[in-house]
Every structure is written in structure tokens, then in C-alpha cells.
Amino acid sequence: MAIEIIKVPDLGGAETVDVIELSLAQGDNIAAEDSLVVLESDKATMDVPSPHAGQLIKYLVAEGDTVKVGDSIAELEISSSESPAEVQLEQPVMIEEVEPKIEAPVSELKSEPAPGPVTTEPVAAITNVESSGDSGAEGEVYAGPSVRLMARELGVTLDSVVGSGPRGRIIKDDIDAYVKGKLNSAASNELAKGSAIPSTPSIDFSQFGPIDTVKLTKIQKLTASNMHRNWLNVPHVTHFDDADITNLESFRKSLKVEGEVRGVRITPVAFIIKAIAVALDANPVINRSLASDGEHYIQKSYCNIGMAVDTPRGLVVPVIRNANEKGIWEIAADVANFAAKARDGKLKPIDMQGGCFSLSSLGTIGGNGFTPIVNAPEVGILGVSKSQMKPVWNGDAFEPRLMLPLALSYDHRLVNGGDAGRFMTDIVKFLSDIRHLAL
């Protein structure tokens, strides 16, 4: 029997990941494609499968460790029926995302420091950076390289942090909790001076009845952080309008048989994404991002549309790339492909990067309007509610028309009311008469 050292495969763009679960015990038999370990990045959870059937000799990592591509994770004895060829692991399976029941999005999950309302002085107060190394000299501090780097960047002394990982190992969540505690304390002090946003009160809900305290998933925590950052830093304005999609829906339903032949189910989302893409080309002011220096903006020459997706573990935003260059059938296939990936837990980080504008649709759920939060650094997001049959005056009489409520939220730092109005008018025009999409 051959012995193979299993290594961390390509991580889909992530530099380092944490080991959050060892799927087997030493000596366990394993079939090909069974899970060996579960890794977690800032954006997703990845299941690393075994490339062969065999027996686990031992793990070379522990829960809580931080690893990178090429690191050894397990020693496997391959069964005699397996070829001892060089191990070629498949891409790790993403367990994190799903949908199109499309909802308010998470901004691109980057590790850039998020600006906030609290001044940098409280952070600077968390001083005395610890020295590098595998453990502290006296306190036996256990933390991986990425955790130590995070601590250095934030000015956190690891000796002051209580680890929640195996054997008291410090993980990134511990650093986050420590810094948030310090910032909340600093914000409370600043509040006395009238210069900070007041925090929400802490309430013991158990006094009112039975409760459960449930830990947020990583994506839920990132969503909360990003939404809070975007709401505080982006001056939002929301523009509302209705699109008459009576003819569009009639045409879409007529494509059902052709869709069955093509193997693609065409949905209203495909038409909306195409309308957004064409409108972006006609209104490039919406396809911008404010530069980090606050004195320039980035004009994008590509057109990628993010599609916010609701999943059991939180919201994700897969991106339809080059939507302005694709036809309706191709976009519909992309939407269906992302939906299948989401259901199977196979979305990769790269699938959720590079968006120019976002779509958040609650059309399959209900409601006649909402105000979506801009997915910064993008400057606009279109919220779509449930279509309704309404009486519309045609100049001579009222007639029943299927109307689709739209809500365009935009960043008023880069987008003026006139810009938003023209952009929305184009979208309404394209959806009301899809022949304009061919012009």
C-alpha cells in the first residue's frame, strides 16, 4: 500500500484559511471524495475531499490551525485498489452560499479595514504589539500566522486576548471580539462628550420568557458589519418607479417550450439583469466607485452585475460577469448555474467578486417596496418587489397592466438625483418594451 501526504488544494483566491473541523478519527477508513477536513475563510466554508479511498494514518493539522495552499494536512494510506499516482485534489467544495430568492446583499467580502463612526484614537489605545512567533514567552499564547498579523495590524497584545479555539488557541473571532469590546468601551467614553453614536442598550431578554442564544455564522457577522459600515458611510437616497412588464411576461411565458429544449428556465431576473447592464452602459456615472482618497473616482469599463442571494448561513452576492455582452438566454443560464451551485454548496470566492452594481429581488416573496442598502464600494443597487396587476390610464380608459415596483438606492456622493432618474427611466423603458434592448 502507498502512503500519500494530502495537501491543501487551491483555495479559490483565499490566501489562508482556518481548520474548523477534522472529519475523521485516526485509523478511520475513507472513501474517495469523502471529507477529510473543513476549512473556513472570511467568505466561505470549504470541504476538502480525499482524492483516494484508504485509511487515515494521522492528521498533520489540528482544529484552529491556519493553513495555506500546499500545506500538508493529512497522511493517508491508499487502499490496494487505488493507484498511487500523485495526488491531484479537486477544488474545495464551498458550503456557504445559495439562491435566487434574492435579497439585500453583502458587499464584497474583503479584508480591507472598514471605516466607521468611531475615531482611530480608541484603536490606537490598544497598544503594545506582541512579538512574532508560535507562542508567547510566558503566557504560552497559541495563534496562527494570520491571527498574529491581524493582531499586529490592530495593535492588539495577544497576551490580553482569551482564546476560544482548541487548547485555548486564539482565532480571528477572538481578536474581533477583543477589539469590539475596546471600541465599545471607547465609544461609551466618547458618548459623554457627545461625539459618538450611542450604542443599543443591553437587555436581559430572559426576564420576559424562554430564549436561545445562537452564534452568528461568519457570513452573518460579515453581513452585519458591512451593512452597518455602508449605512453609516454612504449617504443613501432611494428613487422609486414602476415598470409595466405586461408584454415582457407574456413574451417570457411564450419561451417556455424553447427553454425546455435549451435546458434553461428563463426567469424575470434574467431580463432585469440585462436591462440593468444596458442601462449602465448608457449611464456610466452609475458604474463608478469612490477612490479611497476621497478625491478621485474609479470609472469602470466592464459591466458585472451582483445578484444578492439568501442562504441558510447568510447573504452572498454571486456576480454575473460581462452582462452587457450576453444575451437573455446566456444570462438565464448563469442565473440557473449560480442557483445550482448555491444549492449544492459549490460557490467559490471568485464567484462573488468584481461586481459593479447589485440587484436585490424579493419578487418571489412579496411586498410592494423596500429600500435596499448600497453594496459599497458600488454606488447603486436596484430593489425589486412583487409585481401586481393595477389599473393604468392609457389616455382613453383604465386597463389592467402588470406593474413591477422598483427601488434604486444610490450613493449621493457620486450620483446626483438627475443621474439616478435617467438610469431608472432607462431600466423602466427596457422592461416595459424589451425591443429597446436590441437597439
C-alpha positions in Angstrom: 0.0 0.0 0.0 1.2 3.5 -0.8 1.3 6.4 1.6 0.2 9.8 0.4 0.6 13.2 2.1 -2.6 15.2 1.4 -2.0 18.9 0.9 -4.3 22.0 0.9 -5.6 22.5 -2.7 -6.2 25.8 -4.4 -8.4 27.9 -2.2 -10.2 29.9 -4.9 -8.4 33.2 -4.1 -8.1 32.9 -0.4 -4.5 33.3 1.0 -5.1 31.5 4.3 -7.9 29.6 5.9 -8.7 28.1 9.3 -9.1 24.5 10.1 -12.5 24.3 11.7 -13.3 20.5 11.6 -11.4 17.3 11.3 -13.9 14.9 9.7 -12.3 11.6 10.7 -10.5 9.9 13.6 -7.1 8.3 13.3 -7.4 4.9 11.7 -10.7 5.5 10.1 -11.4 4.2 6.6 -12.3 6.7 4.0 -13.8 6.5 0.5 -12.7 8.7 -2.4 -14.4 12.2 -2.3 -15.3 11.8 1.4 -14.5 14.8 3.5 -11.1 15.0 5.2 -11.2 18.4 6.8 -13.4 21.5 6.7 -11.6 24.8 6.1 -13.1 28.3 6.6 -12.1 31.6 5.0 -13.6 35.0 5.5 -16.1 34.3 2.7 -17.0 30.6 2.8 -16.6 27.2 4.3 -14.7 24.6 2.2 -14.9 20.9 2.4 -11.6 19.2 1.3 -12.3 15.7 -0.1 -10.0 12.8 -0.1 -8.6 12.0 -3.6 -8.4 8.3 -2.8 -10.0 5.5 -0.8 -7.9 4.3 2.1 -7.2 4.7 5.8 -6.3 7.8 7.7 -2.9 7.4 9.3 -2.9 10.7 11.1 -3.7 14.4 10.7 -0.9 16.9 10.3 -3.0 19.8 11.4 -5.3 20.5 14.4 -8.6 22.3 14.7 -8.0 26.0 14.9 -4.8 25.9 12.8 -4.3 28.4 10.0 -3.1 26.9 6.7 -2.3 28.0 3.1 -2.2 26.3 -0.3 0.4 23.5 -0.3 0.4 22.9 3.5 0.3 19.2 4.5 -3.0 18.3 6.2 -3.1 14.5 6.5 -1.2 11.3 5.9 -3.3 8.7 4.1 -2.6 5.0 3.3 -4.2 4.3 -0.1 -6.0 1.0 -0.5 -4.6 -1.5 -2.9 -7.4 -0.9 -5.4 -6.3 2.7 -5.8 -3.5 3.9 -8.0 -0.6 5.5 -6.0 -0.4 8.3 -8.6 0.3 11.8 -7.5 -2.5 13.4 -5.5 -4.5 15.9 -7.5 -7.2 17.3 -5.3 -10.3 18.9 -6.8 -11.2 22.5 -5.9 -12.6 22.6 -2.4 -16.3 22.5 -2.2 -17.9 25.7 -1.0 -20.6 25.0 1.7 -21.6 28.6 2.4 -23.9 30.1 -0.2 -27.3 29.8 -2.1 -30.4 31.1 -4.0 -32.1 33.2 -6.2 -34.5 34.2 -3.6 -32.6 37.4 -3.9 -32.3 39.8 -1.0 -30.2 42.6 0.4 -26.5 41.9 -0.4 -23.3 41.6 1.4 -20.7 43.8 0.0 -17.6 42.1 -1.4 -16.2 40.3 1.5 -12.7 41.8 1.5 -10.4 42.2 4.4 -9.9 45.9 4.0 -10.4 47.9 7.1 -14.0 49.3 7.2 -14.3 53.0 8.0 -16.7 53.7 10.9 -18.0 56.5 13.0 -15.6 55.9 15.9 -12.3 57.8 15.7 -9.0 56.0 15.4 -7.9 57.1 18.9 -9.6 54.3 20.7 -7.9 51.7 18.4 -4.5 53.4 18.9 -5.1 52.9 22.7 -4.9 49.1 22.1 -1.1 49.2 22.1 1.9 47.1 22.8 2.0 44.7 19.8 3.2 41.2 20.7 6.3 39.8 19.2 6.0 37.2 16.4 6.5 33.5 16.9 4.4 30.4 17.6 3.7 31.1 21.2 4.2 33.7 23.9 7.3 33.5 26.1 5.5 33.2 29.4 1.8 33.0 28.7 2.0 30.2 26.1 0.0 32.2 23.6 -1.2 29.9 20.7 -2.1 31.6 17.5 -1.6 31.1 13.8 0.4 33.5 11.5 -2.7 35.2 10.1 -4.1 35.8 13.6 -0.8 37.3 14.7 -0.7 39.5 11.6 -4.3 40.6 12.3 -3.3 41.4 15.9 -0.2 43.4 14.8 -2.3 45.4 12.3 -4.8 46.3 15.0 -2.2 46.9 17.7 -3.5 44.1 20.0 -1.4 42.3 22.5 -2.2 38.6 22.3 -1.5 38.1 26.0 -4.6 40.2 26.6 -6.9 38.0 24.4 -8.7 34.9 25.7 -8.6 32.1 23.1 -11.7 30.2 22.2 -10.1 27.6 19.9 -8.9 24.1 20.8 -6.4 24.2 23.8 -7.1 27.9 24.2 -5.8 28.8 20.7 -6.6 32.3 19.7 -8.6 32.7 16.5 -9.6 35.7 14.4 -13.0 35.8 16.1 -11.3 36.3 19.4 -9.4 39.3 18.1 -12.6 40.7 16.6 -14.4 40.3 20.0 -11.5 41.9 21.9 -11.2 44.9 19.6 -15.0 45.4 19.5 -15.0 45.4 23.3 -12.3 48.0 23.4 -14.1 50.2 20.8 -17.4 49.9 22.6 -15.7 51.0 25.8 -14.0 53.9 24.0 -17.3 54.8 22.2 -19.1 54.9 25.6 -16.4 57.3 26.8 -16.8 59.5 23.7 -20.5 59.5 24.1 -20.1 61.5 27.3 -18.5 64.1 25.1 -21.4 64.0 22.6 -19.1 62.8 19.7 -20.1 59.2 19.2 -23.2 57.2 18.1 -24.9 55.8 21.2 -24.9 52.0 21.4 -28.1 50.0 21.7 -29.0 49.0 25.3 -28.1 45.6 26.7 -31.3 43.9 27.7 -31.7 40.6 29.6 -34.5 39.1 27.4 -34.8 36.0 29.6 -36.7 38.1 32.1 -39.6 38.2 29.6 -39.7 34.5 28.7 -37.6 31.5 27.3 -34.8 32.4 24.9 -32.0 30.8 23.0 -28.7 32.5 22.3 -27.4 31.4 18.8 -23.9 32.2 17.5 -23.9 34.1 14.2 -22.3 32.4 11.2 -19.2 34.1 9.8 -21.2 35.3 6.8 -23.9 36.7 9.1 -21.3 38.6 11.1 -19.7 40.0 7.9 -23.1 41.0 6.6 -23.9 42.8 9.8 -20.5 44.6 9.8 -20.7 45.5 6.1 -24.3 46.7 6.3 -23.5 48.8 9.3 -20.5 50.3 7.6 -22.4 51.1 4.4 -25.3 52.6 6.2 -23.1 54.9 8.2 -20.7 55.9 5.4 -22.9 56.1 2.3 -25.4 59.0 2.1 -28.4 57.0 0.7 -31.1 58.3 -1.5 -33.8 55.9 -2.9 -35.6 56.6 -6.2 -38.9 54.7 -6.8 -40.7 53.8 -10.0 -42.9 51.1 -11.6 -42.2 49.2 -14.8 -45.0 47.9 -16.9 -44.0 44.3 -17.6 -47.2 43.0 -19.1 -45.7 42.4 -22.5 -42.4 41.1 -21.1 -44.2 38.5 -19.0 -46.3 37.4 -22.0 -43.2 37.1 -24.1 -41.3 35.3 -21.3 -44.0 32.7 -20.9 -44.0 32.1 -24.6 -40.4 30.9 -24.3 -41.3 28.0 -22.0 -41.1 25.3 -24.7 -37.9 26.7 -26.2 -36.4 26.9 -22.7 -37.2 23.2 -22.2 -35.4 22.4 -25.4 -32.4 24.5 -24.4 -32.4 23.1 -20.9 -32.7 26.6 -19.4 -35.6 28.1 -17.4 -35.8 31.8 -18.2 -36.9 33.9 -15.3 -37.8 37.6 -14.9 -34.4 38.1 -13.2 -32.6 37.4 -16.4 -34.4 40.3 -18.2 -33.9 42.6 -15.2 -30.1 41.9 -15.2 -29.9 42.6 -18.9 -31.9 45.8 -18.5 -29.5 47.0 -15.7 -26.5 46.1 -17.8 -27.7 48.1 -20.9 -28.7 51.0 -18.7 -25.2 51.0 -17.1 -23.7 51.3 -20.5 -25.9 54.3 -21.2 -25.3 55.8 -17.8 -21.6 55.3 -16.9 -21.9 57.6 -13.9 -23.6 54.6 -12.1 -20.7 52.4 -13.0 -18.2 54.2 -10.7 -16.6 53.8 -7.3 -15.2 56.5 -5.0 -11.5 56.2 -4.6 -10.1 55.6 -1.1 -8.5 59.1 -1.0 -11.9 60.7 -1.4 -10.6 62.9 -4.2 -11.0 60.7 -7.2 -13.4 58.2 -8.6 -12.8 54.9 -10.5 -14.7 54.7 -13.8 -15.2 51.0 -14.7 -15.2 49.9 -18.3 -16.6 46.4 -17.5 -20.2 45.5 -16.5 -20.6 42.8 -13.8 -23.9 42.6 -12.0 -24.1 41.2 -8.5 -27.2 39.1 -7.6 -27.9 39.1 -3.9 -28.7 35.6 -2.6 -30.3 34.5 0.6 -28.8 31.3 2.1 -29.3 29.4 5.4 -26.0 30.8 6.6 -26.4 34.3 5.4 -26.4 36.5 2.3 -24.0 36.2 -0.6 -23.7 38.0 -3.9 -22.7 35.9 -6.9 -21.7 38.1 -9.9 -22.9 37.8 -13.5 -19.8 38.8 -15.5 -19.9 40.9 -18.6 -23.7 41.0 -18.5 -23.8 43.8 -21.1 -22.2 41.4 -23.7 -24.6 38.5 -23.0 -28.0 37.6 -24.4 -31.0 36.8 -22.3 -30.5 33.0 -22.6 -26.9 33.2 -21.6 -27.8 35.3 -18.5 -30.6 33.0 -17.6 -28.1 30.1 -17.8 -25.7 32.0 -15.5 -28.5 32.6 -13.0 -29.5 29.0 -13.1 -25.9 27.9 -12.7 -25.4 30.0 -9.6 -28.6 28.7 -8.2 -27.5 25.1 -8.6 -24.1 25.9 -7.2 -25.7 27.5 -4.2 -28.0 24.5 -3.6 -25.0 22.2 -3.9 -22.7 24.3 -1.7 -20.2 24.9 -4.6 -20.0 28.7 -4.9 -16.4 29.9 -4.8 -15.0 33.2 -3.6 -14.2 34.3 -7.1 -17.9 33.8 -8.0 -18.7 36.7 -5.6 -16.1 39.3 -6.6 -15.9 42.1 -9.1 -19.5 43.5 -9.1 -20.3 46.9 -10.5 -23.9 47.1 -9.4 -26.2 44.9 -7.4 -29.7 43.5 -7.7 -31.9 42.6 -4.7 -35.2 40.9 -5.6 -38.0 40.0 -3.3 -40.4 39.3 -6.1 -40.9 35.7 -5.2 -41.6 36.6 -1.5 -43.9 39.7 -1.6 -44.2 43.3 -0.7 -44.7 46.4 -2.8 -41.5 48.3 -1.9 -38.3 48.4 0.2 -35.1 50.5 0.4 -32.1 48.3 -0.3 -28.7 49.3 1.2 -25.9 50.2 -1.3 -23.3 47.5 -1.6 -20.3 49.7 -1.3 -17.9 50.4 -3.0 -20.6 50.1 -5.7 -22.7 53.3 -5.9 -26.1 51.7 -6.7 -28.5 48.8 -6.0 -31.8 48.0 -7.5 -34.5 46.6 -5.3 -37.3 44.6 -7.0 -40.6 43.8 -5.3 -43.6 41.6 -6.3 -45.4 42.5 -9.5 -49.0 43.5 -9.2 -51.9 43.9 -11.6 -53.0 47.6 -11.4 -55.4 49.8 -13.4 -53.3 52.1 -15.7 -54.7 55.0 -17.7 -53.9 54.6 -21.4 -55.3 58.0 -22.5 -58.8 56.8 -23.1 -59.6 54.4 -20.3 -58.1 52.3 -17.5 -56.8 48.9 -18.4 -55.2 46.2 -16.3 -51.4 46.1 -16.5 -48.8 44.1 -14.7 -46.6 46.6 -12.8 -43.2 45.8 -11.2 -42.2 48.1 -8.3 -38.6 49.2 -8.5 -36.4 51.0 -5.9 -33.0 52.4 -6.8 -30.8 53.3 -3.8 -27.6 55.2 -4.7 -24.6 56.9 -3.2 -25.3 60.6 -3.3 -21.6 61.4 -3.1 -21.1 60.3 -6.7 -24.7 60.1 -8.1 -27.0 63.1 -8.3 -30.8 62.9 -8.5 -30.8 63.5 -12.2 -28.3 60.7 -12.9 -30.4 58.3 -10.9 -33.6 59.4 -12.6 -32.2 58.9 -16.1 -30.8 55.5 -15.1 -34.1 54.3 -13.6 -36.0 55.7 -16.6 -33.9 53.6 -18.9 -34.5 50.5 -16.9 -38.2 51.1 -16.9 -38.2 51.7 -20.6 -36.2 48.5 -21.3 -38.5 46.3 -19.1 -41.7 47.9 -20.5 -40.6 47.3 -24.1 -37.8 44.8 -24.4 -37.3 45.8 -28.1 -35.3 48.7 -26.8 -32.7 46.2 -25.5 -31.9 45.4 -29.2 -31.2 49.0 -30.2 
